[in-house]
Amino acid sequence: YEMSASLVGSEMCIRDSTMTETLHWYAETSGGVQTGTCTVTENGGALHLTADLPAGTLKAVRAEMSWTMEADERLFMNGYQTWTYSPELDRNGKLRGTDHIPGFLRKKYAFDRYGDYHFTPYGHQKGQSHGFSYCYFRKGTQFRLVASLDEKPGYTILRYDSGKALLTLERDCAGVEHPGGSFPLLDLFFAEGGETEVFGGWFQAMGIKPRTEKKLAGYSSWYNRYQDITEDTIREDLTGCRSLLCLGDLFQIDDGWEPKVGDWLETDAQKFPHGLKGMVEEIHAAGFQAGLWLAPFVCEKDSALFRQHPDWLLKVNGKPWCCGCNWSSFYALDIDNPAVLDYLRRVFDRVLNDWGFDLVKLDFLYGAAPFGNARESRAARMYRAMELLRTWCGQKQILGCGVPVMPAFGLVDYCRVSCDVGLDWDDVWYMRLFHRERVSTKQAINNTLFRRQLNGRAYGSDPDVFFLREENCKLTAEQKRTLATVNALLGNVFLTSDMPSHYTDAQRAEYRRLRDIFEHAEQVKVKTEEGAVCIHYLLYGRPQKLLCSLF
């Protein structure tokens, strides 16, 4: 095997120049096994580990090394997709999968289909956790980052066991045919230092820049009316937005415009009898950009597509693969089927070119790649899906959602970093027992905080909407203020679903105050200590701070 390691960023401080560890690796194909070791420095920059492997089906690629976590350190493990709850953990922290949910409920509601549960075992002991593509260990303001530089050969699954002081790295590539010869076992980036240095260094080493630096504010129809939208409600909200939003802001029509999820070429005849082309013209006449929600890689059971094209569905062991229980339950489309690609090309042509939308919010994208196959890893398939979306959308803007995290880097303009917020703080008690991708305002704020480093590096982060309204919202005044301010400081997307026509003068003034923070806050720095978060920033040169507890 050969190893090349290069140092990136000489300004990074090294806690102890002798912090080197031995990485033991193991790689197996159906043709045989290879093992080896190499030396790793915690601040060593890029590490490209390759080995000559015998031809055959890949069975396992993993490596492990000693890694000590101090009592006052915090660990962040990046969750599989945008909605996956990813808090900072202490040394005894663990993550909960779906094993505890009774089997009949898990099957009925497909709770194990939203995240990594169907292919990643969860540790059950204290101090056992895992994540995808990157993790960090934080002591005060010092970070130790372990991150992947290339996921196409297979997701890098990072596991930590604090009891054993062991860091394990797995390449999610089992089942892929290897022709023999060199295989990229792991492409890693190790860095230690301040937040800006380590994350800046990682993105520099990947060569990834955001597609846009522009911030995006505006309106989404989802978190008030949900699917209950019509031509009249959209027009009413558009009129209200004229008195609140600024020229160039986004007016986004969310789920509910289509007859069924999967049937995207026409509108629901009852709700939008005149289609959407005229509506886009009205949105443009009001001075706004027009956005539309779609879930391109899935279809619901009640859709015409599901009935008419059973051959378009992704089959696993001969059966269509259910991705979750939303709507009438929904299923993955097979992106290896040319007819599916042809259909989606026509959908985007109609939405963007015929109807004239400027932005598409593309949701439930994880449905494109629940599995890999002999030709490509699960991650490579997800990358291919994201590249297809970029090709179909051309220069139009994409807001990604429900997507595995790293395959979206640099390909979407904006991307969610959290689950959906709710109209209350943390949903009802029994919903809290379910999966890590559930709706929760509390968990959304946590993800916005702990994935903040992606904003302005991978894309413009979308922390989901905020609320100022009193009606149809159970959040307290303080919870609303925390959500809105965290979103304004740590995201590049700032949307609300309130009806601006119902705003009081006080709510309008509060919107303008928050909008000012969103547009003009500088030198935003987050300090997290003992369960409390303090965000320091400058506004017109004056120091400000937001204090909130980590709930």
C-alpha positions as CSV (number, residue, x, y, z in Angstrom):
1,Y,0.0,0.0,0.0
2,E,1.0,3.6,-0.4
3,M,0.3,6.6,1.7
4,S,0.7,10.3,1.0
5,A,0.2,12.8,3.7
6,S,0.4,16.6,3.2
7,L,0.2,19.4,5.8
8,V,-2.5,22.0,5.0
9,G,-2.4,25.3,6.8
10,S,0.8,25.9,8.8
11,E,-0.9,28.3,11.1
12,M,-2.8,25.6,12.9
13,C,-1.6,25.1,16.4
14,I,-0.5,21.6,17.4
15,R,-1.2,20.8,21.0
16,D,1.6,18.3,21.2
17,S,3.9,17.9,18.2
18,T,4.3,14.2,19.1
19,M,0.6,13.4,18.9
20,T,1.0,10.7,16.3
21,E,-1.0,7.4,16.3
22,T,-0.9,4.2,14.4
23,L,-3.8,3.6,12.1
24,H,-4.5,-0.1,11.5
25,W,-6.5,-0.9,8.4
26,Y,-8.3,-3.9,7.1
27,A,-9.7,-4.4,3.5
28,E,-11.5,-7.4,2.2
29,T,-12.9,-8.4,-1.2
30,S,-14.3,-11.8,-2.2
31,G,-10.8,-12.3,-3.7
32,G,-8.9,-11.9,-0.4
33,V,-7.8,-9.7,2.5
34,Q,-5.2,-7.0,2.9
35,T,-4.1,-5.3,6.1
36,G,-1.6,-2.6,7.0
37,T,-0.7,0.3,9.2
38,C,0.3,3.9,8.7
39,T,1.1,6.8,11.0
40,V,-1.4,9.6,11.6
41,T,-0.7,13.1,13.0
42,E,-3.8,14.7,14.6
43,N,-2.9,17.9,12.8
44,G,-1.4,16.3,9.7
45,G,-3.8,17.6,7.0
46,A,-4.7,15.3,4.1
47,L,-4.2,11.6,4.3
48,H,-4.8,9.6,1.1
49,L,-4.7,5.9,2.0
50,T,-4.8,3.5,-1.0
51,A,-4.0,-0.2,-1.3
52,D,-3.8,-2.8,-4.1
53,L,-6.8,-5.1,-3.5
54,P,-7.5,-8.4,-5.2
55,A,-10.4,-8.3,-7.8
56,G,-13.8,-9.2,-6.4
57,T,-16.8,-7.9,-4.5
58,L,-15.9,-5.4,-1.8
59,K,-16.8,-6.9,1.6
60,A,-15.3,-4.4,4.2
61,V,-12.9,-1.5,4.4
62,R,-12.2,-0.2,7.9
63,A,-9.4,1.3,10.0
64,E,-9.0,2.1,13.7
65,M,-6.7,4.1,15.9
66,S,-6.4,5.1,19.5
67,W,-8.0,8.4,20.2
68,T,-8.4,9.9,23.7
69,M,-11.3,12.2,24.6
70,E,-10.9,14.3,27.6
71,A,-13.5,14.7,30.3
72,D,-14.2,18.3,29.3
73,E,-14.3,17.7,25.5
74,R,-17.4,17.6,23.4
75,L,-17.9,15.4,20.4
76,F,-19.9,16.2,17.3
77,M,-20.8,13.3,14.9
78,N,-22.4,14.5,11.7
79,G,-25.7,12.7,11.1
80,Y,-26.5,11.0,7.8
81,Q,-28.8,13.5,6.2
82,T,-29.9,17.1,6.7
83,W,-32.8,16.3,9.1
84,T,-30.8,13.9,11.3
85,Y,-30.4,15.3,14.9
86,S,-26.7,15.8,15.5
87,P,-26.0,17.3,18.9
88,E,-22.7,17.7,20.6
89,L,-22.1,14.8,23.0
90,D,-20.2,14.5,26.2
91,R,-17.8,11.5,26.8
92,N,-20.8,9.3,27.9
93,G,-23.1,10.4,25.1
94,K,-24.7,8.0,22.7
95,L,-27.2,8.2,19.8
96,R,-30.4,6.3,19.6
97,G,-31.4,4.4,16.5
98,T,-34.8,2.8,15.9
99,D,-34.2,-0.6,17.5
100,H,-36.3,0.4,20.6
101,I,-39.4,1.0,18.5
102,P,-41.8,-2.1,18.5
103,G,-41.4,-3.9,15.2
104,F,-45.0,-3.6,14.1
105,L,-44.9,0.2,14.5
106,R,-41.5,0.5,12.8
107,K,-42.9,-1.5,9.8
108,K,-46.2,0.3,9.7
109,Y,-44.7,3.8,9.7
110,A,-41.4,3.0,8.1
111,F,-39.6,4.8,10.9
112,D,-36.3,3.2,10.0
113,R,-36.3,4.5,6.4
114,Y,-35.6,8.2,7.0
115,G,-32.0,7.9,8.1
116,D,-29.2,5.4,8.2
117,Y,-31.0,2.8,10.4
118,H,-31.4,0.2,7.6
119,F,-27.7,0.0,6.9
120,T,-25.8,1.3,10.0
121,P,-25.8,-0.5,13.3
122,Y,-26.1,1.8,16.4
123,G,-24.0,1.3,19.5
124,H,-26.0,0.7,22.6
125,Q,-23.3,1.5,25.3
126,K,-22.7,4.9,26.8
127,G,-19.9,6.7,24.9
128,Q,-20.6,4.9,21.6
129,S,-21.6,7.1,18.7
130,H,-21.1,7.3,14.9
131,G,-21.4,9.9,12.1
132,F,-21.0,10.4,8.4
133,S,-18.2,12.2,6.5
134,Y,-16.9,14.3,9.4
135,C,-16.7,14.6,13.2
136,Y,-15.0,16.9,15.6
137,F,-13.8,16.9,19.2
138,R,-14.0,20.3,20.8
139,K,-12.3,21.6,24.0
140,G,-13.4,25.2,24.5
141,T,-12.6,27.0,21.3
142,Q,-10.1,24.3,20.1
143,F,-11.3,21.7,17.5
144,R,-9.8,18.4,16.5
145,L,-11.5,17.7,13.1
146,V,-11.5,14.3,11.3
147,A,-13.2,14.6,7.9
148,S,-13.5,12.9,4.6
149,L,-12.1,14.5,1.4
150,D,-13.9,12.1,-1.0
151,E,-17.1,10.1,-0.4
152,K,-17.7,8.7,-3.9
153,P,-16.0,5.3,-3.1
154,G,-18.4,5.0,-0.2
155,Y,-19.5,7.1,2.8
156,T,-16.9,7.4,5.5
157,I,-18.6,6.2,8.6
158,L,-16.8,7.4,11.7
159,R,-17.3,5.6,15.0
160,Y,-16.1,6.6,18.5
161,D,-16.1,4.5,21.6
162,S,-14.9,6.6,24.6
163,G,-14.7,3.5,26.9
164,K,-12.1,2.0,24.6
165,A,-10.6,5.3,23.5
166,L,-11.0,4.1,19.9
167,L,-11.8,5.9,16.7
168,T,-13.0,3.6,13.9
169,L,-13.4,4.6,10.2
170,E,-15.4,2.5,7.8
171,R,-15.8,2.9,4.0
172,D,-19.5,2.1,3.2
173,C,-18.7,0.2,0.0
174,A,-19.8,-3.5,0.6
175,G,-21.3,-5.0,-2.6
176,V,-19.4,-2.9,-5.1
177,E,-17.3,-4.8,-7.7
178,H,-13.6,-4.0,-7.6
179,P,-11.7,-4.8,-10.8
180,G,-8.4,-5.3,-8.9
181,G,-5.6,-3.0,-8.3
182,S,-5.5,0.3,-6.4
183,F,-8.5,1.2,-4.2
184,P,-8.9,4.5,-2.2
185,L,-9.3,2.9,1.3
186,L,-9.8,6.3,3.0
187,D,-9.3,10.0,2.0
188,L,-9.1,11.9,5.2
189,F,-8.3,15.3,6.6
190,F,-7.0,15.8,10.1
191,A,-6.8,19.2,11.6
192,E,-6.4,20.8,15.0
193,G,-6.9,24.5,16.0
194,G,-9.5,27.2,16.0
195,E,-12.9,26.7,14.2
196,T,-12.1,28.9,11.2
197,E,-8.7,27.3,10.5
198,V,-9.8,23.7,10.7
199,F,-13.0,24.1,8.7
200,G,-11.5,26.5,6.3
201,G,-8.6,24.1,5.8
202,W,-10.9,21.1,5.2
203,F,-12.9,23.0,2.4
204,Q,-9.7,24.2,0.9
205,A,-8.4,20.7,0.8
206,M,-11.6,19.5,-0.9
207,G,-11.5,22.4,-3.3
208,I,-15.2,23.2,-2.6
209,K,-16.6,26.7,-2.7
210,P,-20.2,27.7,-2.3
211,R,-22.1,28.4,-5.5
212,T,-23.4,31.7,-4.2
213,E,-22.5,34.1,-1.3
214,K,-25.9,35.8,-1.5
215,K,-28.3,35.6,1.4
216,L,-31.9,34.7,0.7
217,A,-34.9,36.0,2.7
218,G,-38.6,35.6,2.0
219,Y,-41.7,33.5,2.5
220,S,-42.6,29.8,2.4
221,S,-46.2,28.6,2.4
222,W,-45.6,25.4,4.4
223,Y,-45.5,26.2,8.1
224,N,-49.0,27.6,8.4
225,R,-51.3,26.3,5.8
226,Y,-49.2,23.1,5.1
227,Q,-50.8,21.2,2.1
228,D,-54.0,23.3,2.4
229,I,-53.0,25.8,-0.3
230,T,-55.0,27.2,-3.2
231,E,-54.7,29.9,-5.8
232,D,-56.6,32.2,-3.4
233,T,-54.5,31.5,-0.3
234,I,-51.3,32.0,-2.3
235,R,-52.6,35.2,-3.7
236,E,-53.6,36.5,-0.3
237,D,-50.1,35.8,1.1
238,L,-48.5,37.3,-1.9
239,T,-50.4,40.5,-1.3
240,G,-49.4,40.4,2.4
241,C,-45.7,39.9,1.5
242,R,-45.7,43.0,-0.7
243,S,-46.1,45.1,2.4
244,L,-43.3,43.3,4.3
245,L,-40.6,41.7,2.1
246,C,-38.0,43.5,0.0
247,L,-37.5,43.4,-3.8
248,G,-35.6,40.3,-4.9
249,D,-36.9,38.2,-1.9
250,L,-38.1,34.7,-2.3
251,F,-41.8,33.8,-2.5
252,Q,-41.9,30.0,-2.3
253,I,-44.9,27.7,-2.9
254,D,-44.5,24.5,-0.9
255,D,-46.1,21.1,-1.0
256,G,-49.8,21.0,-1.9
257,W,-49.8,22.4,-5.4
258,E,-49.4,19.0,-7.1
259,P,-52.2,16.4,-7.5
260,K,-50.1,13.8,-5.7
261,V,-46.4,13.5,-4.8
262,G,-44.7,12.2,-8.0
263,D,-47.2,13.8,-10.4
264,W,-45.4,17.0,-11.2
265,L,-46.4,17.9,-14.8
266,E,-49.8,19.4,-13.9
267,T,-51.2,21.2,-10.9
268,D,-54.1,20.0,-8.6
269,A,-57.1,20.9,-10.8
270,Q,-59.3,21.9,-7.8
271,K,-56.7,24.0,-6.0
272,F,-54.8,25.6,-8.9
273,P,-57.2,25.4,-11.9
274,H,-55.2,27.9,-13.9
275,G,-51.8,26.2,-13.4
276,L,-48.8,28.0,-12.0
277,K,-47.4,30.0,-15.0
278,G,-49.7,32.9,-14.3
279,M,-49.0,32.7,-10.6
280,V,-45.2,33.0,-11.3
281,E,-46.0,36.1,-13.4
282,E,-47.8,37.6,-10.4
283,I,-44.9,36.8,-8.1
284,H,-42.5,38.4,-10.5
285,A,-44.7,41.5,-10.9
286,A,-44.6,41.9,-7.1
287,G,-40.8,42.0,-7.4
288,F,-40.1,38.6,-5.9
289,Q,-38.3,35.5,-7.0
290,A,-40.6,32.5,-7.4
291,G,-39.8,29.2,-5.7
292,L,-41.5,25.8,-5.9
293,W,-41.3,22.6,-3.8
294,L,-40.8,19.2,-5.4
295,A,-39.6,15.8,-4.2
296,P,-38.2,14.5,-7.5
297,F,-36.8,11.1,-6.5
298,V,-39.9,9.7,-4.8
299,C,-43.6,9.1,-5.5
300,E,-46.5,8.4,-3.1
301,K,-48.6,5.2,-3.3
302,D,-51.7,7.2,-4.4
303,S,-50.0,8.9,-7.3
304,A,-50.8,8.2,-11.0
305,L,-47.0,7.6,-11.4
306,F,-47.0,4.7,-8.8
307,R,-50.1,3.1,-10.6
308,Q,-49.0,3.6,-14.2
309,H,-45.2,2.9,-13.9
310,P,-44.5,0.2,-11.4
311,D,-41.3,-0.5,-13.4
312,W,-40.0,3.0,-12.4
313,L,-39.8,2.1,-8.8
314,L,-36.6,1.0,-7.1
315,K,-36.9,-2.6,-6.2
316,V,-35.1,-4.2,-3.2
317,N,-35.5,-8.0,-3.1
318,G,-38.2,-7.7,-5.7
319,K,-40.3,-5.2,-3.8
320,P,-40.6,-1.4,-4.1
321,W,-38.5,0.4,-1.4
322,C,-40.7,2.5,1.0
323,C,-38.9,5.7,2.1
324,G,-41.3,6.7,4.9
325,C,-45.0,7.2,5.9
326,N,-45.7,10.8,4.7
327,W,-48.7,11.2,2.5
328,S,-50.1,7.8,1.4
329,S,-46.5,6.4,2.2
330,F,-43.9,7.0,-0.5
331,Y,-41.4,5.1,-2.5
332,A,-38.0,5.5,-4.2
333,L,-37.7,5.9,-8.0
334,D,-35.0,4.0,-9.8
335,I,-32.5,6.5,-11.3
336,D,-31.0,3.6,-13.4
337,N,-34.2,3.6,-15.4
338,P,-33.8,5.9,-18.5
339,A,-37.6,6.5,-18.5
340,V,-37.4,8.0,-14.9
341,L,-34.6,10.3,-16.0
342,D,-36.5,11.4,-19.1
343,Y,-39.6,12.1,-17.0
344,L,-37.6,14.2,-14.5
345,R,-35.9,16.1,-17.2
346,R,-39.3,17.0,-18.6
347,V,-40.5,18.0,-15.1
348,F,-37.7,20.4,-14.5
349,D,-38.0,21.8,-18.1
350,R,-41.7,22.6,-17.4
351,V,-41.2,24.0,-13.9
352,L,-38.2,26.2,-14.7
353,N,-38.6,27.1,-18.4
354,D,-42.4,26.9,-19.1
355,W,-43.7,28.0,-15.7
356,G,-40.7,30.3,-15.1
357,F,-39.7,29.4,-11.5
358,D,-36.3,30.8,-10.3
359,L,-35.7,28.4,-7.5
360,V,-36.7,24.8,-6.7
361,K,-36.8,23.4,-3.1
362,L,-35.9,19.8,-3.7
363,D,-37.0,17.6,-0.8
364,F,-36.7,13.9,0.3
365,L,-33.6,13.6,-1.8
366,Y,-32.3,10.7,0.2
367,G,-34.8,8.6,-1.7
368,A,-32.5,8.6,-4.7
369,A,-29.9,6.3,-3.1
370,P,-31.0,4.1,-0.2
371,F,-28.6,1.5,-1.6
372,G,-25.6,1.2,-3.9
373,N,-25.1,-1.8,-6.3
374,A,-22.2,-3.7,-7.9
375,R,-21.3,-0.6,-10.1
376,E,-21.5,2.2,-7.5
377,S,-21.5,2.8,-3.8
378,R,-24.5,4.2,-2.0
379,A,-22.7,7.6,-1.8
380,A,-21.6,7.5,-5.5
381,R,-25.3,7.0,-6.4
382,M,-26.3,10.0,-4.3
383,Y,-23.6,12.1,-5.9
384,R,-24.8,11.1,-9.3
385,A,-28.4,12.0,-8.3
386,M,-27.2,15.5,-7.1
387,E,-25.2,16.0,-10.3
388,L,-28.3,15.1,-12.4
389,L,-30.3,17.7,-10.5
390,R,-27.7,20.3,-11.2
391,T,-27.7,19.4,-14.9
392,W,-31.5,19.6,-15.2
393,C,-31.7,22.9,-13.2
394,G,-28.8,24.6,-15.1
395,Q,-28.1,28.0,-13.5
396,K,-31.4,28.1,-11.6
397,Q,-31.2,28.0,-7.8
398,I,-31.6,24.8,-5.8
399,L,-32.5,24.6,-2.1
400,G,-31.7,21.1,-1.0
401,C,-33.5,19.3,1.8
402,G,-33.7,15.8,3.2
403,V,-30.3,15.0,1.6
404,P,-27.2,13.1,2.8
405,V,-24.9,15.9,3.9
406,M,-21.7,15.8,1.9
407,P,-23.0,14.9,-1.6
408,A,-24.8,18.2,-1.6
409,F,-21.6,20.3,-1.0
410,G,-21.0,22.7,-3.8
411,L,-23.8,21.4,-5.9
412,V,-26.8,23.1,-4.4
413,D,-27.0,26.9,-3.8
414,Y,-28.8,26.6,-0.5
415,C,-29.3,23.6,1.8
416,R,-31.2,22.7,5.0
417,V,-29.0,21.7,7.9
418,S,-31.8,20.6,10.2
419,C,-35.1,18.8,10.6
420,D,-38.4,20.7,10.1
421,V,-39.3,23.1,12.9
422,G,-42.7,22.5,14.5
423,L,-45.4,24.8,15.8
424,D,-44.4,23.8,19.3
425,W,-41.0,23.3,21.0
426,D,-40.4,19.5,20.9
427,D,-43.5,17.8,19.6
428,V,-45.7,15.5,21.8
429,W,-44.1,13.0,24.1
430,Y,-44.7,9.8,22.0
431,M,-43.2,11.5,18.8
432,R,-39.9,12.0,20.8
433,L,-39.6,8.2,21.0
434,F,-39.2,7.8,17.3
435,H,-36.4,8.6,14.8
436,R,-33.7,11.3,14.7
437,E,-35.3,12.9,11.6
438,R,-38.5,13.9,13.4
439,V,-40.1,17.4,13.4
440,S,-38.7,19.4,16.4
441,T,-37.9,23.1,16.8
442,K,-35.5,22.3,19.6
443,Q,-33.5,19.8,17.6
444,A,-33.6,22.1,14.5
445,I,-31.9,24.9,16.6
446,N,-29.3,22.4,17.8
447,N,-28.4,21.3,14.3
448,T,-28.2,25.0,13.1
449,L,-25.7,25.6,15.9
450,F,-23.6,22.5,15.4
451,R,-23.5,22.5,11.6
452,R,-22.9,26.2,11.5
453,Q,-19.5,25.7,9.9
454,L,-21.1,24.5,6.6
455,N,-22.7,27.9,6.1
456,G,-20.9,29.9,3.5
457,R,-18.4,27.0,2.9
458,A,-20.5,24.2,1.4
459,Y,-23.5,26.3,0.4
460,G,-25.8,28.9,2.1
461,S,-27.4,27.1,5.0
462,D,-31.1,27.0,5.5
463,P,-32.0,26.7,9.2
464,D,-35.7,26.4,8.3
465,V,-38.4,29.0,9.1
466,F,-39.0,31.3,12.1
467,F,-42.3,32.5,13.5
468,L,-43.4,35.9,14.9
469,R,-47.2,35.2,14.8
470,E,-49.4,34.4,17.8
471,E,-52.1,32.4,16.0
472,N,-51.5,28.7,15.0
473,C,-48.2,28.6,17.0
474,K,-47.6,27.3,20.5
475,L,-44.0,28.5,20.9
476,T,-43.4,31.0,23.7
477,A,-42.2,34.6,22.9
478,E,-38.7,33.6,24.1
479,Q,-38.6,30.4,22.0
480,K,-39.7,32.4,18.9
481,R,-37.0,35.0,19.6
482,T,-34.3,32.4,20.1
483,L,-35.3,30.5,16.9
484,A,-35.4,33.7,14.8
485,T,-32.2,35.2,16.1
486,V,-30.2,31.9,15.8
487,N,-31.5,31.6,12.2
488,A,-30.6,35.2,11.4
489,L,-27.0,34.8,12.7
490,L,-26.1,31.3,11.6
491,G,-28.0,30.8,8.3
492,N,-27.9,32.3,4.8
493,V,-31.6,31.6,4.3
494,F,-34.2,33.5,6.4
495,L,-37.8,32.5,5.6
496,T,-41.1,32.8,7.5
497,S,-44.5,31.2,6.9
498,D,-46.5,33.8,8.8
499,M,-49.2,35.7,7.0
500,P,-47.8,39.2,6.8
501,S,-51.2,40.7,6.3
502,H,-52.0,39.6,9.9
503,Y,-48.9,41.3,11.4
504,T,-49.3,44.0,14.1
505,D,-47.0,47.1,14.0
506,A,-44.9,45.5,16.8
507,Q,-44.5,42.3,14.7
508,R,-43.5,44.3,11.7
509,A,-40.9,46.2,13.7
510,E,-39.6,42.9,15.1
511,Y,-39.3,41.5,11.6
512,R,-37.3,44.6,10.5
513,R,-35.0,44.2,13.6
514,L,-34.3,40.5,12.8
515,R,-33.9,41.2,9.1
516,D,-31.2,43.8,10.0
517,I,-29.3,41.2,12.0
518,F,-29.6,38.7,9.2
519,E,-28.2,41.2,6.6
520,H,-25.7,43.1,8.7
521,A,-24.4,41.0,11.6
522,E,-20.6,40.5,11.3
523,Q,-17.9,38.5,13.1
524,V,-20.4,36.0,14.5
525,K,-18.8,33.7,17.0
526,V,-20.4,30.9,19.0
527,K,-19.3,29.9,22.5
528,T,-20.8,26.8,24.0
529,E,-20.1,26.0,27.7
530,E,-22.0,23.9,30.2
531,G,-25.2,23.6,28.3
532,A,-25.4,27.3,27.4
533,V,-24.8,29.0,24.1
534,C,-23.5,32.5,23.7
535,I,-23.4,34.0,20.2
536,H,-21.3,37.2,20.0
537,Y,-21.6,39.5,16.9
538,L,-21.1,43.0,15.7
539,L,-24.0,45.0,14.4
540,Y,-23.0,48.3,12.8
541,G,-19.7,48.0,14.7
542,R,-21.4,47.6,18.1
543,P,-20.8,44.4,20.0
544,Q,-24.0,42.3,20.7
545,K,-24.7,38.9,22.1
546,L,-27.5,36.3,22.2
547,L,-27.6,34.0,25.2
548,C,-29.7,30.8,25.1
549,S,-29.6,27.5,27.0
550,L,-29.0,24.2,25.1
551,F,-32.3,22.9,26.2
